[in-house]
Amino acid sequence: MVDSLKKPTFEEMRPGVKVPAKETILTPRFYTTDFDEMEKMDISVNEDELKALLEEFRADYNRHHFVRDAEFEQSWDHIDGDTRRLFIEFLERSCTAEFSGFLLYKELGRRLKDKNPLLAESFTLMSRDEARHAGFLNKALSDFHMSLDLGFLTKSRNYTFFKPKFIFYATYLSEKIGYWRYIKIFRHLQAHPENRIYPIFRWFENWCQDENRHGDFFDAIMKAQPQFLNDWKARLWCRFFLLSVFATMYLNDIQRSDFYRSIGLDARQYDQEVILETNNTAGRVFPVILNVEHPDFFRLLDSASKKNLEIVAIGESRAPKLVKLFKQLPLVASIGFDMVRLYLMKPINTAKLEGTVR
């Protein structure tokens, strides 16, 4: 009989195929947009930079990178208990996020093919990158006797509609924060190879360069559409998306701090470093960034994270659903209040930071 404490079980659609994680406000989302508006976009203001980025996509620097080597050819059953569960969740979340990018970019490439061939080819080549990432992660899941049915995900997930400018804000930040997450894990494990419990981390250095190039592409698109960046509404939306991306990552990672501990990282310190770097990077294109060095910024995120852990604990208890709901609602409201306070915190105007952040 398998010890359930050593080998955590997951609900399966069929043998070896995991039921996708339940959709919540903190899980990776799938997106769609106004394709007609995207077709009509004039990119001539920054066309040279976009053409240069397209040449980088065509060069396909990582075309030979995502190939598994002999180190994978072994049993990984010694990774067990909570570490195994959290590692499978990490792989699933990462695979879902990459696959979400693949679907969006593929559809944009298809829809824009006749109207805007430069953007269409760029999106198609970015979808190629995301497909490789998702496939590599899904293959890693198979080492733990699990996989995701990506076709089922395509049909079963709810799709969030964003206007193009919101797609640009969200995907730019997603790609750039992905870069900083991957490179910081890679550098940490390069310095501490004894904590590299699974070989996938060796791929993160080249992997994150795909994320960085994708982020640069969305940076260039936004610069080609200055109306997305130069009015008071843009300033409010940039603050909203920065906070949304940072808070989602922070609450997720603190909830899974044992995973980061298993590879020798402190989740809180790691996230704070990633947030600082991503915030500074965003200052190269966004008109405002968040004042993440304000003493209340991480204090409020810590407060929200603590309440999120309480919500999770209540959800996992054996109390009746209605009792759980009544216990969770005040905590949800309190997290919302923390987010409002964070949003209202005076931002930093990047126009005043020429030569520093920008």
C-alpha positions in Angstrom: 0.0 0.0 0.0 1.4 3.4 -1.0 1.9 5.8 1.9 -0.4 8.8 1.1 1.9 11.0 3.2 4.8 10.2 0.9 3.0 10.1 -2.4 0.3 12.8 -2.6 -2.6 11.9 -4.8 -4.3 14.2 -7.3 -7.7 13.8 -8.9 -7.3 12.3 -12.4 -9.4 12.7 -15.6 -7.9 9.4 -16.7 -4.8 7.5 -15.6 -1.8 9.8 -15.5 -3.8 12.9 -16.6 -4.4 15.4 -13.9 -7.7 17.2 -13.4 -6.7 20.9 -13.9 -6.5 23.1 -10.8 -9.7 24.9 -10.0 -9.9 28.4 -11.4 -9.6 31.1 -8.8 -8.6 34.8 -8.8 -5.0 33.6 -8.2 -4.7 31.0 -11.0 -3.2 31.7 -14.5 -5.9 33.1 -16.8 -6.7 32.6 -20.5 -7.3 35.8 -22.5 -9.0 37.0 -25.6 -9.2 40.5 -27.1 -10.8 42.7 -29.7 -9.1 41.4 -32.9 -10.7 44.0 -35.1 -9.2 46.8 -33.1 -5.8 45.1 -33.1 -6.0 44.8 -37.0 -6.4 48.6 -37.3 -3.5 49.5 -35.2 -0.9 51.8 -36.8 2.6 50.8 -35.7 4.5 53.1 -38.1 5.8 55.3 -35.2 8.0 52.5 -33.9 8.1 50.1 -36.9 11.9 49.9 -37.1 12.2 48.6 -33.5 9.4 46.1 -34.1 11.1 44.9 -37.3 14.4 44.5 -35.4 12.6 42.4 -32.8 11.0 40.3 -35.5 14.5 39.5 -36.8 15.4 38.3 -33.3 12.3 36.0 -33.2 13.3 34.6 -36.7 16.8 33.9 -35.4 15.2 31.4 -33.0 18.1 31.4 -30.6 16.5 28.6 -28.5 15.5 26.3 -31.3 17.9 23.6 -30.0 17.6 24.4 -26.3 14.5 22.6 -25.1 15.9 19.1 -25.4 15.9 16.8 -22.4 19.3 15.2 -21.6 20.4 12.1 -19.7 19.9 13.6 -16.3 16.1 13.3 -16.7 16.4 9.6 -17.3 15.9 8.4 -13.8 13.2 8.0 -11.2 12.1 11.0 -9.3 10.1 9.2 -6.7 12.5 10.3 -4.0 10.9 13.7 -4.2 7.9 13.0 -2.1 5.4 14.3 0.5 4.6 18.0 0.4 7.7 18.8 -1.7 6.4 16.5 -4.5 2.9 18.0 -4.3 4.2 21.6 -4.4 6.5 20.8 -7.2 3.7 19.3 -9.3 1.6 22.4 -8.6 4.6 24.6 -9.7 5.0 22.7 -12.9 1.2 22.8 -13.6 0.9 26.5 -12.9 3.9 27.3 -15.1 2.7 25.0 -17.9 -0.8 26.6 -17.8 0.6 30.1 -17.9 2.8 29.3 -20.9 0.0 27.5 -22.7 -2.2 30.5 -22.1 0.3 32.7 -23.9 0.6 30.2 -26.7 -3.1 30.3 -27.4 -3.4 34.1 -27.3 -0.4 34.7 -29.5 -1.3 31.9 -32.0 -4.8 33.4 -32.4 -3.4 36.9 -32.8 -1.0 35.6 -35.5 -3.8 34.0 -37.4 -6.2 36.9 -37.2 -3.6 39.6 -38.1 -2.0 37.7 -41.0 -3.7 39.6 -43.8 -4.0 43.0 -42.1 -0.7 43.4 -40.3 1.9 40.8 -41.4 4.7 42.2 -39.2 2.7 41.8 -36.0 1.2 38.6 -37.3 4.5 36.9 -37.8 5.9 38.2 -34.5 2.9 36.8 -32.6 3.2 33.5 -34.4 6.9 33.1 -33.6 6.2 34.1 -29.9 3.5 31.4 -29.9 6.2 28.9 -31.0 8.3 29.9 -28.0 5.4 29.5 -25.6 4.5 26.1 -27.1 8.0 24.9 -26.4 7.9 26.1 -22.9 4.5 24.5 -22.2 5.6 21.2 -23.8 8.8 21.1 -21.8 6.9 21.7 -18.6 4.3 19.1 -19.4 7.0 16.5 -20.2 8.5 17.3 -16.8 5.2 16.6 -15.2 5.3 13.1 -16.7 8.4 12.4 -14.6 6.1 12.7 -11.6 3.5 10.4 -13.4 1.3 13.3 -14.2 0.4 15.4 -17.3 -2.1 18.0 -18.4 -4.5 17.5 -21.2 -3.8 20.8 -23.0 -6.6 20.3 -25.5 -9.1 19.9 -22.7 -7.7 23.1 -21.1 -8.3 24.9 -24.4 -12.0 24.1 -24.4 -12.8 24.1 -20.7 -11.1 27.3 -19.4 -13.0 30.6 -19.1 -11.5 33.3 -21.2 -11.1 36.8 -19.9 -11.7 39.5 -22.5 -9.3 42.5 -22.4 -9.2 45.4 -24.8 -5.8 45.5 -26.7 -4.2 48.1 -24.4 -5.0 45.9 -21.4 -3.6 42.9 -23.2 -0.4 44.8 -23.7 -0.2 46.0 -20.1 -0.9 42.5 -18.8 1.3 40.5 -21.2 4.2 42.9 -20.9 4.3 42.6 -17.2 3.7 38.8 -17.4 6.7 38.4 -19.6 9.0 40.7 -17.7 8.1 39.3 -14.3 8.6 35.8 -15.8 12.1 36.9 -16.9 13.1 38.0 -13.4 11.6 34.9 -11.8 13.5 32.5 -14.0 16.8 34.3 -13.9 16.8 34.7 -10.1 16.1 31.0 -9.6 18.8 30.1 -12.1 21.4 32.3 -10.5 20.5 31.1 -7.0 20.9 27.4 -8.1 24.0 28.1 -10.1 25.5 29.4 -6.8 24.0 26.5 -4.8 23.8 23.4 -7.0 23.1 21.2 -4.0 19.6 22.7 -3.9 18.8 21.9 -7.6 16.5 19.0 -6.8 15.4 18.6 -10.5 17.2 19.3 -13.8 14.6 21.6 -15.3 16.2 24.6 -13.5 19.3 24.3 -15.7 17.2 25.5 -18.7 16.1 28.7 -17.0 18.9 31.0 -18.2 18.1 30.6 -21.9 14.4 30.2 -21.2 14.1 33.6 -19.5 15.6 35.3 -22.6 12.5 34.3 -24.5 10.4 36.0 -21.9 12.6 39.1 -22.0 12.3 39.3 -25.8 8.6 38.9 -25.6 8.4 41.7 -23.1 10.6 43.9 -25.3 8.1 43.3 -28.1 5.1 44.5 -26.0 7.3 47.5 -24.9 7.8 48.4 -28.5 4.1 48.0 -29.4 3.1 50.3 -26.5 5.6 52.9 -27.7 4.0 52.7 -31.1 0.6 53.5 -29.5 1.5 56.5 -27.3 -2.2 57.0 -26.5 -1.9 53.9 -24.3 0.7 55.6 -22.1 0.3 59.3 -22.1 -3.0 60.2 -20.4 -4.3 60.1 -16.8 -6.3 56.9 -17.5 -3.1 55.2 -18.6 -1.4 56.1 -15.3 -4.3 54.6 -13.3 -4.4 51.4 -15.4 -0.6 51.0 -15.2 -0.8 51.2 -11.4 -3.7 48.7 -11.4 -1.9 46.1 -13.5 1.4 46.5 -11.6 -0.4 45.9 -8.3 -2.4 43.0 -9.7 0.6 41.1 -11.0 2.7 41.8 -7.9 0.0 40.9 -5.4 -1.0 37.7 -7.3 2.5 36.5 -7.4 3.2 37.4 -3.7 0.0 35.7 -2.4 0.6 32.6 -4.5 4.3 32.2 -3.6 3.9 32.8 0.2 1.1 30.2 0.1 3.7 27.8 -1.4 6.8 28.9 0.6 7.7 25.3 1.3 8.4 24.7 -2.4 10.8 27.6 -2.5 12.4 26.4 0.8 13.0 23.0 -0.9 15.3 24.7 -3.4 17.0 26.9 -0.8 15.0 30.1 -1.3 13.0 32.3 1.1 9.8 33.0 -0.8 9.3 36.4 0.7 12.8 37.6 -0.1 12.7 36.1 -3.5 9.3 37.8 -4.4 10.5 41.1 -3.0 13.6 41.0 -5.2 11.5 40.1 -8.3 9.0 42.9 -7.6 11.8 45.5 -7.2 13.4 44.4 -10.5 10.1 44.2 -12.5 8.9 47.5 -11.1 12.1 49.2 -12.2 12.0 47.5 -15.6 8.4 48.7 -16.1 9.6 52.2 -15.6 11.2 52.1 -19.1 7.8 52.2 -20.7 5.1 52.9 -18.1 4.4 56.5 -17.2 4.3 55.5 -13.5 5.5 52.7 -11.3 4.7 51.7 -7.8 6.6 53.0 -4.8 7.6 49.5 -3.7 10.3 50.8 -1.3 7.6 52.6 0.8 7.7 51.0 4.3 4.0 50.1 4.0 4.2 48.4 0.6 5.5 45.0 1.7 3.9 45.3 5.1 0.5 45.4 3.4 1.3 42.6 1.1 2.4 40.5 4.1 -0.8 41.4 5.8 -2.8 40.2 2.8 -0.7 37.1 2.5 -1.3 36.1 6.1 -5.1 36.5 5.6 -4.9 34.5 2.3 -3.2 31.6 4.3 -6.1 31.8 6.8 -8.6 31.6 3.9 -6.8 28.5 2.5 -6.8 26.8 5.9 -10.5 27.4 6.4 -11.2 26.1 2.9 -9.3 22.9 3.7 -11.1 22.4 7.0 -14.0 20.0 7.5 -16.5 22.7 8.4 -19.8 23.0 6.5 -19.5 25.2 3.3 -21.7 27.9 4.7 -19.6 28.1 7.9 -16.5 28.3 5.8 -18.0 31.1 3.7 -18.9 33.2 6.8 -15.4 32.8 8.1 -13.7 33.6 4.8 -15.7 36.7 3.8 -14.3 39.1 6.4 -10.8 38.0 5.4 -11.5 38.5 1.7 -12.9 42.0 2.5 -9.8 42.8 4.6 -7.5 41.7 1.7 -9.5 44.0 -0.6 -9.0 46.9 1.8 -5.2 46.2 1.8 -5.2 46.2 -2.0 -7.1 49.6 -2.0 -4.5 51.1 0.3 -1.7 49.8 -1.8 -3.3 51.2 -5.0 -3.8 54.6 -3.4 -0.2 54.8 -2.3 1.4 57.7 -4.2 3.2 56.2 -7.3 6.5 57.3 -8.8 6.4 59.4 -12.0 9.0 57.7 -14.3 9.3 60.9 -16.4 11.3 62.3 -13.5 13.6 59.4 -13.5 15.5 59.9 -16.8 19.0 58.3 -16.4 17.9 56.1 -13.5 15.0 53.8 -13.8 14.2 54.5 -17.5 
